[in-house]
Amino acid sequence: MKRVTLYRAASLIVVAGLIFCAAMMWRPSIDPLAQAPTMDDASVRRGARVAEQGDCAVCHTRPGGAYMAGGLPLVTPFGTLYTTNITPDRDTGIGNWPPEAFARAMRHGVSRDGHFLYPAFPYVHYSRMSDADISDVYAYLMSVDPVPARAPDNHMMFPMNFRPLVSFWNLLFLRDDRLADLPDRSPQWNRGRYLVEGAGHCSSCHTPLNFIGGEKNSEHLSGGQVDGWNAPALTGMARRNNPWSTEQLVTYLRAGVAGHHGAGAGPMLPVSLSLAQLPETDVQAIAEYILSLDGDTPTPAPDCAATRTAAIPAPSAATTGTETPGAASTSAAPAFAQGEALFAGACAGCHGGGAPMRTIDGRPGLSVVSAATASDPGNLIKTILEGIPMSARAPSHYMPPFADSLDDAHIAALAGYLRSQACAATPWPDLLETVHTLRHEGQSK
């Protein structure tokens, strides 16, 4: 009798578990719109501003593609996703989505037909936005030109290709708590917090992720990685050895460059192009909030003389035409001269002390840029390899790529020379190997 009771109890637990899982993994569809809604002009204008805050076009417009028509590949540790069409095309976009379906997608990551969206779409942050802002974004997207374009199929590894499992990810990481102003903070600080933590979804890149792609909340905004680039910590920026001022950060966010810190490259470049379209008061609010965030206590400034030559890797046999055993430990001076010569020939025209571009266009001196003083050389090397592409919004911030004109040894020597001039605390190890790895990763994309 006791055994029968245990079987029944176990069966009830299993059935209850199955019912719970089914409830977790199922969402109802929402009826499509019968006809396109009429949008209020003021709401459309406000929505355009919110869409810039959220960088919607950065992900939903592929290079050479139609505006907001999707199709951009997003490479993740779990496979490749393709962004969706969010134009008002009724067949391949969101043209038949009613407002409540759009709001559910933004707050809960669920499509109109009830399937779960992958969290590469940052609904975990959009869920913190106000109802008014979400409604305005909807109005704006419904006003753009409809484009018939269906995104390619995603290629996700098992079991991540089973979308209902996202419901359990949401259970761990999705918070449907809208940001409320803190009464002891200024209106500008609260506005900055709302933009950074909500529409701006800054922590999607600037916070490290755990093994299932969720943000490590205990390391909020302490730095992350995206597309092979290091997204630096946004904490403690006002207390570093080369501290950021509000004016410098506003200039960097709006123009993509700050003379005492460097230029935005990689995934940050399109963000600055979006922020340039916002009212300056919004960007000032973002800067005020970011500069208020605590961080590690800065270390004392290092002695430049101690690191001037140690950071430069020895030239390889391929560069010198000879192979000398032990060269890495004995040829720092020739390697320094090689890096210095490469800088004079390839970089000084824009970044040298007397370069006209530094006064005309505010190009940074490379001895102070964040990429040269960082603990990891990746961003500096990737910028040298890939350059900074031409942009219609900021054409003068172009930097040519050097992947085809400089070999790995040359780039390693140049990076080491810049590191030594930046008076960094320690040399970067294994620069040649790092350059080789990053070049290979870039070629494989």
C-alpha positions as a printed NumPy array, in Angstrom:
array([[  0.   ,   0.   ,   0.   ],
       [  2.827,   2.352,   0.897],
       [  4.554,   1.58 ,  -2.438],
       [  1.338,   2.378,  -4.376],
       [  1.054,   5.684,  -2.524],
       [  4.645,   6.562,  -3.445],
       [  4.005,   5.736,  -7.114],
       [  0.919,   7.917,  -7.108],
       [  2.79 ,  10.792,  -5.466],
       [  5.622,  10.473,  -7.957],
       [  3.164,  10.389, -10.847],
       [  1.425,  13.499,  -9.568],
       [  4.772,  15.284,  -9.284],
       [  5.698,  14.301, -12.843],
       [  2.326,  15.401, -14.199],
       [  2.532,  18.677, -12.282],
       [  6.029,  19.207, -13.643],
       [  4.873,  18.572, -17.195],
       [  1.974,  20.964, -16.765],
       [  4.331,  23.603, -15.354],
       [  6.777,  23.16 , -18.241],
       [  3.976,  23.315, -20.788],
       [  2.637,  26.494, -19.198],
       [  6.127,  28.006, -19.165],
       [  6.846,  27.156, -22.795],
       [  3.515,  28.165, -24.338],
       [  2.325,  31.659, -25.152],
       [ -0.866,  32.436, -27.067],
       [ -0.831,  34.16 , -30.414],
       [ -2.338,  37.623, -30.751],
       [ -4.749,  38.243, -33.605],
       [ -3.238,  40.181, -36.509],
       [ -4.366,  43.648, -37.455],
       [ -7.006,  43.777, -40.147],
       [ -5.567,  47.   , -41.552],
       [ -2.663,  49.323, -40.912],
       [ -3.246,  51.749, -38.039],
       [ -3.004,  55.529, -38.366],
       [ -0.116,  56.919, -36.344],
       [  0.005,  60.262, -34.563],
       [  2.761,  62.495, -36.02 ],
       [  3.993,  63.607, -32.601],
       [  4.253,  59.98 , -31.446],
       [  6.191,  59.102, -34.605],
       [  8.691,  61.909, -33.964],
       [  9.166,  60.83 , -30.356],
       [  9.539,  57.221, -31.463],
       [ 12.297,  58.128, -33.91 ],
       [ 14.245,  59.54 , -30.982],
       [ 13.681,  56.433, -28.843],
       [ 14.71 ,  54.193, -31.757],
       [ 18.021,  56.086, -31.92 ],
       [ 18.431,  55.613, -28.161],
       [ 17.98 ,  51.874, -28.626],
       [ 20.177,  51.549, -31.76 ],
       [ 17.376,  49.678, -33.528],
       [ 18.81 ,  50.284, -36.993],
       [ 22.269,  49.061, -35.973],
       [ 21.042,  45.48 , -35.69 ],
       [ 17.985,  45.532, -37.937],
       [ 19.696,  47.007, -41.017],
       [ 22.335,  44.876, -42.68 ],
       [ 25.123,  46.503, -44.737],
       [ 23.681,  47.271, -48.14 ],
       [ 20.189,  46.308, -47.01 ],
       [ 16.972,  48.284, -46.679],
       [ 16.363,  50.314, -43.527],
       [ 15.036,  48.158, -40.653],
       [ 14.524,  45.158, -42.987],
       [ 16.76 ,  42.85 , -40.901],
       [ 18.974,  40.072, -42.19 ],
       [ 22.103,  41.022, -40.23 ],
       [ 23.923,  37.901, -38.958],
       [ 24.673,  37.857, -35.232],
       [ 27.307,  35.282, -34.315],
       [ 26.829,  33.945, -30.775],
       [ 28.485,  31.107, -28.833],
       [ 25.333,  29.088, -29.536],
       [ 25.107,  29.638, -33.28 ],
       [ 24.232,  32.358, -35.78 ],
       [ 21.044,  34.413, -35.609],
       [ 19.658,  36.721, -38.272],
       [ 17.87 ,  39.885, -37.24 ],
       [ 14.234,  40.217, -38.218],
       [ 12.411,  42.616, -40.485],
       [ 10.746,  45.291, -38.344],
       [  9.315,  47.377, -41.177],
       [  5.494,  47.44 , -41.523],
       [  5.462,  44.843, -44.293],
       [  2.489,  42.61 , -43.485],
       [  3.995,  39.335, -44.711],
       [  7.624,  39.477, -43.58 ],
       [  7.679,  42.359, -41.088],
       [  5.485,  43.624, -38.266],
       [  2.811,  45.279, -40.397],
       [  0.061,  43.06 , -38.98 ],
       [  1.182,  43.4  , -35.357],
       [ -1.202,  45.254, -33.04 ],
       [  0.338,  47.506, -30.357],
       [ -0.119,  44.895, -27.618],
       [  1.864,  42.322, -29.622],
       [  4.735,  44.774, -30.066],
       [  4.68 ,  45.653, -26.357],
       [  4.77 ,  41.95 , -25.44 ],
       [  7.814,  41.438, -27.654],
       [  9.582,  44.405, -26.051],
       [  8.746,  43.404, -22.477],
       [  8.661,  39.611, -22.581],
       [ 10.494,  38.547, -25.736],
       [  7.483,  36.86 , -27.348],
       [  6.504,  37.28 , -31.01 ],
       [  2.947,  38.004, -32.184],
       [  2.405,  34.35 , -33.11 ],
       [  3.513,  33.219, -29.639],
       [  7.042,  31.944, -30.293],
       [  9.874,  33.066, -28.033],
       [ 12.48 ,  35.514, -29.296],
       [ 16.151,  34.872, -28.611],
       [ 17.649,  37.231, -25.993],
       [ 20.175,  38.575, -28.5  ],
       [ 17.204,  40.942, -28.892],
       [ 17.7  ,  42.879, -25.632],
       [ 14.146,  42.717, -24.313],
       [ 15.606,  42.155, -20.835],
       [ 16.476,  45.868, -20.989],
       [ 13.564,  47.115, -23.074],
       [ 11.262,  45.668, -20.413],
       [ 12.413,  48.536, -18.186],
       [ 11.181,  51.204, -20.598],
       [  8.015,  53.211, -20.075],
       [  4.756,  52.303, -21.795],
       [  4.838,  55.667, -23.558],
       [  8.278,  55.089, -25.068],
       [  7.362,  51.602, -26.292],
       [  4.163,  52.968, -27.823],
       [  6.138,  55.708, -29.584],
       [  8.667,  53.255, -31.004],
       [  5.772,  51.226, -32.38 ],
       [  4.341,  54.34 , -34.021],
       [  7.693,  55.164, -35.588],
       [  8.328,  51.675, -36.956],
       [  4.829,  51.568, -38.435],
       [  5.665,  54.792, -40.28 ],
       [  8.827,  53.617, -42.074],
       [  8.7  ,  52.234, -45.597],
       [  7.512,  48.6  , -45.666],
       [ 10.062,  46.237, -47.192],
       [  9.286,  42.632, -48.18 ],
       [ 12.347,  40.813, -46.838],
       [ 12.399,  37.535, -44.961],
       [ 15.397,  36.886, -42.716],
       [ 17.455,  33.743, -43.408],
       [ 16.913,  30.777, -41.126],
       [ 18.859,  30.809, -37.872],
       [ 21.583,  28.225, -37.356],
       [ 21.597,  27.397, -33.655],
       [ 23.133,  24.348, -32.022],
       [ 21.005,  21.832, -30.124],
       [ 19.254,  22.349, -27.739],
       [ 19.322,  26.125, -28.273],
       [ 17.44 ,  25.665, -31.538],
       [ 14.384,  24.646, -29.482],
       [ 12.914,  28.077, -28.802],
       [ 10.59 ,  27.114, -25.907],
       [ 13.688,  26.604, -23.735],
       [ 14.13 ,  30.382, -23.788],
       [ 11.221,  30.521, -21.333],
       [ 13.465,  29.017, -18.642],
       [ 16.246,  31.477, -19.526],
       [ 13.691,  34.246, -19.014],
       [ 12.814,  32.821, -15.618],
       [ 16.431,  33.435, -14.586],
       [ 17.194,  36.774, -16.221],
       [ 14.051,  38.666, -17.267],
       [ 12.811,  41.365, -14.899],
       [  9.613,  43.18 , -15.777],
       [ 10.368,  46.092, -13.494],
       [ 10.16 ,  49.533, -15.034],
       [ 12.757,  51.984, -13.85 ],
       [ 11.421,  54.489, -11.375],
       [ 13.239,  57.722, -10.592],
       [ 15.282,  57.799,  -7.396],
       [ 14.107,  60.772,  -5.317],
       [ 17.576,  61.562,  -3.937],
       [ 19.063,  61.982,  -7.436],
       [ 18.808,  64.822,  -9.924],
       [ 16.382,  64.663, -12.871],
       [ 19.35 ,  64.54 , -15.265],
       [ 20.963,  61.616, -13.408],
       [ 17.655,  59.717, -13.422],
       [ 17.256,  60.395, -17.133],
       [ 20.75 ,  59.036, -17.753],
       [ 20.053,  55.942, -15.702],
       [ 16.837,  55.33 , -17.633],
       [ 18.643,  55.59 , -20.981],
       [ 21.659,  53.472, -19.993],
       [ 19.731,  50.707, -18.247],
       [ 16.679,  50.745, -20.539],
       [ 16.603,  51.658, -24.213],
       [ 20.383,  52.056, -24.481],
       [ 20.941,  48.507, -23.112],
       [ 24.602,  49.394, -22.466],
       [ 25.176,  46.392, -20.223],
       [ 24.428,  44.017, -23.102],
       [ 28.   ,  44.709, -24.242],
       [ 29.671,  46.216, -21.183],
       [ 28.782,  43.46 , -18.674],
       [ 30.376,  39.987, -18.748],
       [ 28.084,  37.079, -19.594],
       [ 27.812,  33.694, -17.943],
       [ 27.943,  30.358, -19.773],
       [ 24.292,  30.548, -20.879],
       [ 24.479,  34.131, -22.102],
       [ 22.974,  35.878, -19.09 ],
       [ 24.541,  39.019, -17.662],
       [ 26.53 ,  38.672, -14.454],
       [ 24.648,  41.184, -12.354],
       [ 27.344,  41.199,  -9.682],
       [ 29.738,  42.578, -12.322],
       [ 27.347,  45.095, -13.817],
       [ 29.024,  47.339, -16.425],
       [ 32.479,  46.087, -15.437],
       [ 33.394,  45.274, -19.052],
       [ 32.488,  42.573, -21.561],
       [ 33.167,  41.293, -25.046],
       [ 31.234,  41.682, -28.285],
       [ 32.211,  40.533, -31.764],
       [ 35.798,  39.974, -30.659],
       [ 36.153,  43.491, -29.242],
       [ 36.661,  44.316, -25.58 ],
       [ 33.847,  46.525, -24.312],
       [ 35.594,  48.461, -21.502],
       [ 34.27 ,  48.888, -17.997],
       [ 31.944,  51.854, -17.567],
       [ 32.58 ,  51.924, -13.831],
       [ 35.166,  54.181, -12.213],
       [ 35.711,  56.238, -15.373],
       [ 36.01 ,  59.474, -13.398],
       [ 38.684,  58.016, -11.088],
       [ 41.191,  56.487, -13.483],
       [ 44.781,  57.587, -14.003],
       [ 43.515,  59.278, -17.162],
       [ 40.069,  60.258, -15.852],
       [ 37.107,  61.135, -18.033],
       [ 35.36 ,  64.462, -17.601],
       [ 31.711,  64.998, -18.443],
       [ 32.654,  67.153, -21.42 ],
       [ 35.054,  64.502, -22.796],
       [ 32.508,  61.712, -22.443],
       [ 29.741,  63.746, -24.073],
       [ 32.081,  64.557, -26.973],
       [ 33.076,  60.907, -27.328],
       [ 29.497,  59.641, -27.265],
       [ 28.252,  62.219, -29.779],
       [ 31.271,  62.573, -32.08 ],
       [ 32.906,  59.165, -31.68 ],
       [ 36.235,  60.638, -30.594],
       [ 37.714,  62.381, -27.558],
       [ 41.18 ,  63.855, -27.893],
       [ 42.495,  62.586, -24.564],
       [ 41.001,  59.092, -24.799],
       [ 40.67 ,  57.938, -28.4  ],
       [ 38.072,  57.117, -31.017],
       [ 35.178,  54.698, -31.062],
       [ 35.745,  51.677, -33.291],
       [ 34.18 ,  48.297, -33.902],
       [ 30.692,  47.905, -32.373],
       [ 30.947,  51.284, -30.602],
       [ 31.178,  53.29 , -33.807],
       [ 27.525,  52.89 , -34.874],
       [ 26.43 ,  53.588, -31.299],
       [ 28.06 ,  57.023, -31.396],
       [ 26.442,  57.672, -34.772],
       [ 23.042,  56.977, -33.197],
       [ 23.765,  59.073, -30.116],
       [ 24.759,  61.99 , -32.347],
       [ 21.119,  62.207, -33.419],
       [ 19.845,  62.648, -29.851],
       [ 19.407,  65.958, -28.038],
       [ 22.625,  66.88 , -26.291],
       [ 20.733,  66.943, -22.979],
       [ 20.139,  63.184, -23.312],
       [ 23.821,  62.48 , -23.906],
       [ 24.785,  64.753, -21.006],
       [ 22.427,  62.75 , -18.812],
       [ 24.045,  59.49 , -19.949],
       [ 27.49 ,  60.904, -19.152],
       [ 26.424,  62.102, -15.705],
       [ 25.047,  58.686, -14.809],
       [ 28.046,  56.723, -16.123],
       [ 30.584,  58.955, -14.37 ],
       [ 28.747,  58.42 , -11.081],
       [ 29.319,  54.656, -11.169],
       [ 31.883,  53.321,  -8.719],
       [ 34.85 ,  51.274,  -9.821],
       [ 38.168,  49.888,  -8.651],
       [ 40.646,  52.211,  -6.974],
       [ 43.085,  53.428,  -9.641],
       [ 46.656,  52.181,  -9.463],
       [ 49.518,  54.689,  -9.296],
       [ 50.832,  55.926, -12.635],
       [ 53.791,  53.779, -13.799],
       [ 57.331,  54.909, -14.577],
       [ 57.661,  55.406, -18.339],
       [ 61.38 ,  54.817, -18.407],
       [ 60.947,  51.315, -16.979],
       [ 58.608,  50.2  , -19.751],
       [ 59.833,  52.176, -22.768],
       [ 61.626,  49.309, -24.555],
       [ 60.314,  46.266, -22.7  ],
       [ 56.937,  46.453, -24.446],
       [ 58.349,  46.039, -27.958],
       [ 58.517,  42.497, -29.364],
       [ 61.636,  41.441, -31.222],
       [ 61.311,  41.505, -35.02 ],
       [ 60.684,  38.066, -36.454],
       [ 62.982,  36.267, -38.862],
       [ 60.427,  36.951, -41.605],
       [ 60.838,  40.671, -40.97 ],
       [ 64.62 ,  40.838, -40.628],
       [ 65.571,  38.102, -43.055],
       [ 67.682,  36.384, -40.391],
       [ 66.966,  34.1  , -37.477],
       [ 68.834,  34.834, -34.271],
       [ 68.422,  32.481, -31.283],
       [ 67.4  ,  34.383, -28.182],
       [ 66.498,  37.492, -30.158],
       [ 63.38 ,  38.096, -28.075],
       [ 65.493,  38.829, -25.01 ],
       [ 68.306,  40.818, -26.634],
       [ 66.869,  42.946, -29.429],
       [ 64.47 ,  45.291, -27.653],
       [ 66.219,  48.39 , -28.987],
       [ 66.025,  47.371, -32.695],
       [ 62.415,  46.313, -32.147],
       [ 61.656,  49.682, -30.583],
       [ 63.242,  51.399, -33.564],
       [ 61.156,  49.254, -35.928],
       [ 57.934,  50.202, -34.145],
       [ 58.964,  53.844, -34.069],
       [ 59.702,  53.793, -37.808],
       [ 56.359,  52.15 , -38.549],
       [ 54.59 ,  54.821, -36.524],
       [ 56.415,  57.582, -38.386],
       [ 55.528,  56.093, -41.75 ],
       [ 51.973,  54.866, -41.159],
       [ 50.496,  56.848, -38.26 ],
       [ 52.257,  60.156, -37.658],
       [ 50.516,  61.925, -40.53 ],
       [ 47.289,  61.904, -38.49 ],
       [ 48.441,  61.128, -34.961],
       [ 51.928,  62.689, -34.696],
       [ 52.598,  65.643, -32.462],
       [ 52.459,  68.256, -35.227],
       [ 49.939,  66.544, -37.493],
       [ 47.369,  68.997, -38.932],
       [ 44.572,  66.454, -38.446],
       [ 45.07 ,  66.6  , -34.685],
       [ 44.2  ,  70.287, -34.623],
       [ 41.703,  70.314, -37.496],
       [ 39.706,  67.242, -36.522],
       [ 40.678,  66.459, -32.937],
       [ 42.467,  63.192, -33.687],
       [ 43.895,  61.726, -30.482],
       [ 47.549,  61.398, -29.628],
       [ 48.074,  57.655, -29.393],
       [ 50.053,  57.837, -26.156],
       [ 46.844,  58.497, -24.202],
       [ 44.197,  56.462, -26.021],
       [ 42.35 ,  53.89 , -23.953],
       [ 43.21 ,  51.128, -26.424],
       [ 46.933,  51.607, -25.75 ],
       [ 46.601,  51.766, -21.964],
       [ 44.166,  48.857, -21.592],
       [ 45.217,  45.591, -19.976],
       [ 44.447,  43.715, -23.203],
       [ 45.864,  44.694, -26.623],
       [ 42.883,  43.383, -28.585],
       [ 41.119,  46.664, -29.34 ],
       [ 44.309,  48.398, -30.466],
       [ 45.289,  45.503, -32.72 ],
       [ 41.802,  45.169, -34.213],
       [ 41.678,  48.908, -34.895],
       [ 45.016,  48.719, -36.713],
       [ 43.862,  45.679, -38.681],
       [ 40.343,  46.843, -39.533],
       [ 40.596,  50.626, -39.328],
       [ 37.542,  52.818, -38.8  ],
       [ 35.181,  52.805, -41.794],
       [ 33.985,  55.917, -43.563],
       [ 30.617,  57.187, -42.363],
       [ 28.332,  59.715, -44.003],
       [ 27.602,  61.177, -40.568],
       [ 31.284,  61.513, -39.573],
       [ 33.416,  61.192, -42.741],
       [ 36.48 ,  62.827, -41.22 ],
       [ 36.86 ,  60.062, -38.597],
       [ 37.975,  57.551, -41.204],
       [ 41.065,  55.449, -40.511],
       [ 42.382,  53.07 , -43.184],
       [ 42.803,  49.389, -42.351],
       [ 46.35 ,  48.06 , -42.313],
       [ 45.595,  44.335, -42.52 ],
       [ 46.788,  44.186, -46.134],
       [ 49.777,  46.518, -45.849],
       [ 51.384,  45.388, -42.569],
       [ 52.224,  41.801, -41.654],
       [ 51.776,  40.325, -38.18 ],
       [ 55.308,  41.166, -37.059],
       [ 54.947,  44.786, -38.169],
       [ 51.636,  45.218, -36.335],
       [ 53.061,  43.567, -33.212],
       [ 56.032,  45.944, -33.288],
       [ 53.782,  48.959, -33.838],
       [ 51.421,  47.925, -31.033],
       [ 54.369,  47.386, -28.697],
       [ 55.792,  50.799, -29.564],
       [ 52.436,  52.478, -28.854],
       [ 52.174,  50.576, -25.578],
       [ 55.58 ,  51.814, -24.477],
       [ 54.736,  55.394, -25.405],
       [ 51.517,  55.112, -23.414],
       [ 53.589,  54.472, -20.309],
       [ 51.587,  51.356, -19.478],
       [ 52.28 ,  49.536, -16.238],
       [ 53.288,  46.257, -17.89 ],
       [ 54.173,  45.138, -21.41 ],
       [ 51.648,  43.089, -23.333],
       [ 52.835,  39.484, -23.622],
       [ 52.656,  37.38 , -26.791],
       [ 51.774,  40.267, -29.088],
       [ 52.764,  38.426, -32.253],
       [ 50.526,  35.479, -31.381],
       [ 47.647,  37.818, -30.485],
       [ 47.932,  39.642, -33.817],
       [ 47.933,  36.328, -35.685],
       [ 44.835,  35.126, -33.809],
       [ 42.854,  38.327, -34.307],
       [ 43.753,  38.519, -37.986],
       [ 42.598,  34.926, -38.489],
       [ 39.322,  35.577, -36.626],
       [ 38.656,  38.637, -38.775],
       [ 39.296,  36.726, -41.996],
       [ 36.954,  33.902, -40.964],
       [ 33.922,  36.191, -40.543]])
